[in-house]
């Protein structure tokens, strides 16, 4: 009788336990899997960081483009040319004081 009681217990409890295990397995991977909720939040944070980097790069590019426009042949800004020549060549007049500020 003991063996038959086990069979009845397995028949009555087997499917619910198997379904519960399947739900647990799928739920676990839906939360912490490669494409789960945790990964989704991490990718969201990474996307925000990359957007900030893109904005910084765009600002730097705009500054370089402005500097290039000032030094172009069509609209040469003599003050910018003088500044670049002094910076690159290290020239200064005898009565001038040159202060070079380094950007961090």
Secondary structure, DSSP 8 states (H G I E B T S, - for coil): -HHHHHHHHHHHHHHHHHHHHHHHHHHHHHHHSTTSHHHHHHHHHHHHHHHHHHHHHHHHHHHHHHHHHHHSSTT--HHHHHHHHHHHH----TT---------
